[in-house]
Amino acid sequence: MSRRVASGGISRREPVAWAGIAAVSAGVLLHLPMYVGAADEGYRLEGMPVDPPMLIGMMLIFAGLGLTAYGLLPRARVADRGSVARVSVKPLDDAPINGAHVGLLLVMAAAVTIDVMKPTTLAFVVPGFAAEYGLRSPINPAGHPAAALLPLAGITGTVLGSLSWGWLGDRIGRRASILLAGVLFVATAVCGSMPSYQLNLVMCFVMGLGVGGMLPIVFTLLAETIPSRHRGWLMVLIGGDVAGAYILTSWLSSALVPEYSWRILWLIGLPTGLLLIVLNRWIPESPRFLLAHGRDEDARAVMARYGAKLVPDQKPELAVEELVQSRFAQLFARPLRRPTAVVVLLGLGIGLVTFGFQLWIPTNLRDLGYADVTADRILRDSALIGFPLNFLIAWLYGFWSSKKTIVLLAGLTAVALFAFAVAGDAVAGDRTLLNALLVVPIWGISSLVAVLAAYSAEVYPTRIRSRGSGLAAAVSKAGGVVVIAIVVAAIAPPTITGTALLGAIPMALAALAAAIFGIETRKRRLEEITAQEFEAQTAR
């Protein structure tokens, strides 16, 4: 079987992978005739039988995914952990920002936007999805089953995907994991032409698997490639593109859904997924990942792109990696349990505020007399407000203090939410107070998502960095699973006080944990951070 060395030095069966990508793309295209043929019916496909082209397309998609995964797996000897390379990676941190760095940042910004657009689309898809299939929703309380099953399937997929891709990124590499997630984005575009309600749920879950894995891998790669003096603020800035994804998705929804129905938002996954696959051409493998697996010759070629050279080291910085067990349990063992406590509490708070307070605030405000407040408007306004403020947060994180920025943001968010809990329904009587209190939990969470992604990619050793980033992403979505499950169970919508407390408590605990256990990462080299964490263990 033909093989070649991929960019970044990982030898794979890439021709097989590209054949799989072609099969997936062809399978998705075979789903389009059913969608196009329903134009006269307003693109309603509910109740239509699965036609032969669609069946063939499904088989091609499943076969293509299998071929892609097989083609991206490194050969057994490449996957072996090997000995840590006896070199210094300091030149990588000392290198000036060059065109290769800028290109990587632009590609990663596009990847983050494409990734975040997928789950964001759920908010705009659910109303049309519920109407077509007669599901239970605020507009149709007598429907069955609950429309919230769709976002529940998607968010559950992101939790499992974050953990799975965290393992995968540490096992087969960062670049290959990003490519595999992009192929899943293409495959799940078929959600837009699924006639069956049940098939929509399955494909939405699969979509979540890819979405959940992309973000942590992107930030892992950035942390391991960008020079330390620029790493923090640039990662937070890229993470702030979450707001840009909200703006773009909102615009696409208003521009396309009235004409092409809610299904078009899923079908957009085909061109955006293919774009991500094309952009993979400019994504290198992480040089630190290669060095941690003893592949110094391959790392040399990647580092040359960034103006750095490998330097032999009598006392290798990466030697501490040999103390690291390549498994999830290491995240909860000494000496990493303290930074993990910060990551878990912060992620839990983010998830509960995002899917609790933010999800229910439009409903609660309408109940209190603000009839003009809608979910779309809240999402749009929060994105527009948060986008420019992310520049300030990026500066604070990169040039002031990463630890203090977490304490400040989490603390402010907790204070604002506690204020909502104390004021309760009475907050509706003072429009000025309402608007002032809404500012922090609306824009602050967007910034906290970016900060959490950057921080979790910095505080863990190279051998489990993807796992640590994946854990942070999974926990931040776990709150969504809890809150949306409440909706599916038909439990009464929580009040402002309830949702505020739900997010305020873990946020306050996260601020406290960061103040006590947080690690300062500002302008520090990753190897220095890891060495400090394992210092006591090394001394023994």
N, C-alpha and C positions, 0 to 999 in steps of 0.2 A: 504494500500500500504506500502510496506517495506521501512523503512528509517534507516539511521544510521548517526553518526556524522563523518563528513569528517575531514581530517587532517587540523588543524587550527580551529576546533570547529564550523564550519558552518554546520548546519543540513540540509541535502538536500535529494532528492529522487535519490540517486546515482545509485541504480540498474537500474532505468529507463534511466539515462544518459549513463551508460555503454551499455545498450541494443541499444541505439541510435548510439553510436560509432561503435558498431558491424555492424549495418545496413548500416551506411555510408561506412564502409570499404568493405562490401560485394558488395554494389552498385558500388563502384569504380572498384573492381575486375571484375565485369560483363562487364565493358567497354573494358577490355584488349583484348578479342578475336578478335574484329574488327581491332585493331591496329596490333596485331601479324599476323593476316590473310593477311594484306596488305604488308608483307615483300617483296614479289616478285615485288611489284609496287613502291618500295622505300619508303614504309610507307605513300604513298599519299592516303588520304581518301576523298578528295574533290569530291563532287557529289555522294558519296555512300549513300544509304538510311539508316535510323536508324533501326537497327535490333531488334527483340524481347528481347534478353538479355540486350541490352542497355536501352530499354524502362523500363524494370523491374528494372535495376540498377538505373535509374533516380528516379523512384518512391521510391526506398529504400533510396536513398540519401536524398531526401526531407523529407521523414518520419523520417529518422534517425536524421537529423538536428533539427527537431521539438522536438523529444523525448529528445535529448541531452540538448537543451535549457530549456525544462520544468524540466528535472531532476536536472539541476544545479541551478535553481531558488530557493532561500531560502523560507521557509514557511513564511507566512505573518508576524507572530510575530517575526521572526528572522530578516526580512527585515526592521522592524520598527527602526527608528533612536535611540530611547531610550535615556537615560541620559548618559552623559560622565562619565566614571569610575573615582572615586575619588582616584586615585593612582598616584604614580610617575613612569615615564618610564625612569628615569635617569639611573637605572641599565642596561637597554638595551644598552645605549651608553657607559657605563663604562665597559661593559663586554669585555674580551679579544677575539681576533679572534680565533675561534676553528674550529673543523672539520665540524660542521654544517654550519658555514659561508662559508668555502672553498667549500663545496659541493654545496651550493646555488649559489655561484659565477660561478662555472663550469657549472651548469645547465643553468643559465641565459646567460652565454657566448654562449652556444650551441643554446639557444632559439633565441638570437640576430642574430647569423649566419644563422639559418634556415629562420628566418623572412626576413632578408635583401636579401637572395638569390632569393626570389620570384620576387620582382620588378626588381632586377638586371638582372634576366633571360630575361626580355623584350627586352633588347638591343641585345641579342643573338638569340631570337626567331623571331623577326620581319622580317629579311631578308628572311628566309625560309618560313614563313607565307605568306609574300607578293608574293613570287614566286609561291607557290602552288595555291593561289587563284587569281592570276593575278591582284594584287592591285597596286595602284599608289605608286611609290617609286623612289628614284634617279636612280635606274637601269631601271625602267619601267615607265617613266613619262606619258605614255598614258593610264596606268591602271586606274581602277575605282572600288570602291571608294579608299580613301587614306588608306595606310597601317598603318598610324599613329593613326587610330581609335582604334587599339588594345591597345597601351600604353595609349591613352587618357582614354579608359574605365578603365584600371587598375589603373591609377593615380587618376582618379576621385573617384574610389572606396576607395583608401587609405585615401583621404581627409574625406569622409563621415565615413569611418571606424574608423579613429582616434577620431572623435567627438563622434561617437556612443559608442565605447569602453571606452572612457573617462567617459561617463555617466554610463556605465555598471559597470566599475571597482569600482566606488563609490557606486553603488547600490547593487551589489551582491557579491562584493569582488574581490580581485586581482587574487587569485588562480583560481577561477572558470572562470574568464574572459580569462585567459591564456589558459586554457583547451579548452574553446569554440573556440578560435582562431585556436588552433591546429586541431580541428575537421574540420574547414573550409579549412585548408590547405590540409587535406586528400581529402575532397570532390572535391576541385577544381583541383585535379590532372587529372580529366577527360578531362581537356582542351586538353590533349595530344591525345585524341581519338575522339574529336568532328569532325564529317564530315562537318558540316555546318559552314560557316564563321560567321553567325549571332550568333550561339550558342557559338562560341569561344569568341565573344565579351561579351556575358552575363556572362559566367563563369570567364572571366578575371576580370570583374567588381566585382564579388563575391569574387574572390581571393583578390582583393584590399581591400575589407571590412575587411577581416581577418588580412591581412598584416598591414594595417593602425592602427589596434587596439593593436597589440602585443607589439610593441616597447614602447609606453608610459606606459603600464601596467607593463612591466618588470622593467623599471626604477623607477616607483612608489614603487614597492615592494622592490627593492634594497635600495632606500632612507629610507624606513621605517624600515629596518631590520639591515643594516650595522652600526656599531658604528660610531659616528660622526667624530672621528679623522681619520678614514680611508675612510669615505663615498665618498668624492669628487673624490679623485684620482682613487679609484677602479671603480666608475661608469664611469668615462671618459675612463678608460682602457677597460672596457667591451664594451663601445660604440665604441671604436676604432676597434672592431671586424668587423665593416662595411667593412674595407679594406680587412679583411680576407675573407669575403663573396664574394667580387669582385674577389679575386684571385681564390677561389674555383670554382665559377661559370664559370670563364674564362677557367679554366682547364677542367671542365666537358664538356663545349661546344666544345673545340678543340678535346677532346678525344672521345666523343660519337656522336655528331651531324653528322659527315661525314658518319657514319655507320647506325645510327638509326633515322636520320632526326631531325628536330627542335622539334618534338613532344616529344622526350624522356626527354627534359628539364622540361616539365610540368609533365610528369609521375613520375619524381623523387620526386614530392611532396607527393606521397603516402608513401614511406618509411621514408622520413624526417618528415612528419606530424605525423606518428605513433610513431617515436622516441620521438617527442615532447610530445605526450600523455603519453608515458611510463615515461619520465623524470618528468612529473607532480607529480609522486609519491614522489619526493624529494622536491617539492615546497610547503612551508607552507603558510597559510594565514598570512597576515600582522598583527602583534600584535597591531600596532597602529590603524589599521582599526577596529579591534575588540574592543579596548578600547574606541575609539570614538563613538562606537555604544553601549557602556555600557556592553560589554560582557567580563568582567574581568576574569571570570573563564576559558573561552576558551583561552584568551590571556596568562594566567598563564602557560598553557601547552606548548604553542608555545615558550614563552620566556625561559622556562626551557631548551629547546633544545639549546639555545644560551648562556647558563650559566648565565641567569639573573632571578631575582625574582621581583614580584610586591611588591611595598612598599606603604603602606597607606600614604596619603599626606593631611594635613589639608588645604593646599592651592594648590589644584591640578593644575598641569601645563596644563592639557588638558581642563581646564575650558574655555579657550578662544575659543575653538571650538564651544561653544554654541552661539557665536556671528556670526558664519558662516552660511550663507544660502546655502543649498545644491542644487545649481543651477548654470548654466553657467553664468548668469547675475552677480553673485558675483565676477567673474574674472575681470569685467570691472567697478566695483563699488569701492568706497573708502573702504579700503586703498590699494587695490590690483591693481588699474589701472596703477600705475607706473611700477611695475615689469612686468605687462602684456604688456605694451608698449615696453619694452626691448625684451620680448619673441616674440612678433608679428613681430617687425622690423627685428630681427635677423633671425627668421624663414622665413620671406619673402625674405630676401637677400639670404639665403641658397638655397631656391627653385629656384630663378631666376638665380643664378650662376650655379647650378647643371643642370637645364633643359634648360638654355639659353646659357651661355658661354661654359660650358663643352660639351653640346649636339652638338653645332654648330662648335666648334673649329676644329674638323677633316675636315668638309666640307670647312670651310673658309681657312684652311691651304692648302688643295688640290687646291683650286681656286688660291692660291698665289704661286703655284709651288711645293708644298711638296707632290708629288704624293704617297709617301710611307707611309704617315700618315693615319691610319685607326681608326675607332671608337674602335675596340677591343684593339688595341695597346695603345691608350690613356687611356682607362679604366684600362688596366693591369699595365701600367707604373705608373699611379696616385696611384693605390692601393699599389704597391710595394714601392713607395717613401713614401707614407703617413703612412704605417704600423709602421715602426720604429719610425718615428717622433711623433706618438701618445703617446709614452712613455714619451717624453719630455713634451707634453701638459698635460698629466695626472699629472706629477710632479708639473708643474706650477699651475694647477687648485687646487690641493690638498694641496700643501705646501707653495705656494707663495701667490696667491690671485685669487679667482674665478672671482671676478669683473674685476680685471686688466687683467686677461687672456682673457676674452671676449673682452675687449676694444682693447687689443693688436692684437688678431687674426682678429677681424672684421676690425680694422683699417688697418692692413697690407694688407688684401684682397682688401679693397677699394682702397688703394694706387696703388696696382698692376693693378687693373682693370682700374683705371683712366689713368694709364700710357699706357695701351693698347688703350684706347679711344683717347688719344692725338697722339700716334704714328700711329694709324690706319694701313692701308695696308703697310706702310713703315717698320713696324716691321719685315716683312719677309726678308728685305735686310740685317739684322744683326742677324745671327743665335745665337750668344752668348747672345744678348739682349733678343731674343725671348725665349730661354731656361730659362734665369734668371727670366723673367716675368711670365712664365708658372708655375714655382714652387709653388708660393703661392696659386693661385686659384685652382690648381689641388689637392695638398695635404691638403691645409688649410681648404677646405670645408668638407673633411672627418672628420677632427678634430673638426670643428665647430658643425657638426651634433652631435658628442658625447658630446660636451660641452653643447649644447642647451638641449639635453635630460636630462643630469644631473642637470643643473640649474633649469629647469622648474619643476623637481621633488622635488626641495628643497625649493622653494620660496612660495609655496602655502600650506594652511592648509590641514590637513589630510582628512577632509570631502569633499574637492574638489580637492585633489591632482591629482587624475586620470584625472579629467576634464582639469586641467591646463596642464598636460603632453600631453593630447590628443589635446588640442588647439595648442600647440607648434608643434606637429607632423603634424597636419592638415595644418597649415600655411606654413610649410616648403615644403609641396607637392602642395599647391595651385599655386605656381609659375609654376610648371610643367603643370598644367591644362591650364594655360594661354598660355604658350609657345607652347605646343603641339597642342592646338586648332588653333593657327596661322598656323601650318603646315597643319592641316586638311583643313583649309580654303583656302589652296593653295596660301597663301601670300608668296612673295619672301623671301627666307632665309635671315635673318638679317646678317649684316656685323660684323666684329670683333668690330668695334666701337660701333655699336648698342647693341650687347650682353654685351659688357663690361660696358657700361653706365647703362644698365638695372639692372645689379647686383651691380654696384659700389654705386649708390645713396642710396638704402636701407641699404647697408652695412655700409656706412658712417654715416647714421642716427642711425643705431643700435649701433655703437661705441659711438656716442655722447650720446644717451639715456642711455647706460650702465654706462658711466662716470658720468652722472647726477643722474639717478634714480636707478642704479644698487644696489643690496643688497649683501653685503659680506656674503658668506655662509661657507667659509673655517673653518673647524673644529668646526662649531657651531651646536648646537642641533636644530632639526626641531622646537621644541616647543619654543625655544628662538627666532628663526627667526619669527615665527608667532606672538609671544607676542609683539615683537618690532613693527611689522606692524600694529597691532591692539591696540597699546598702547594708542594713542589719543582717540580712540573710547571707550576703557575700562575706561579711566579717566573720561569720561563724564557719 
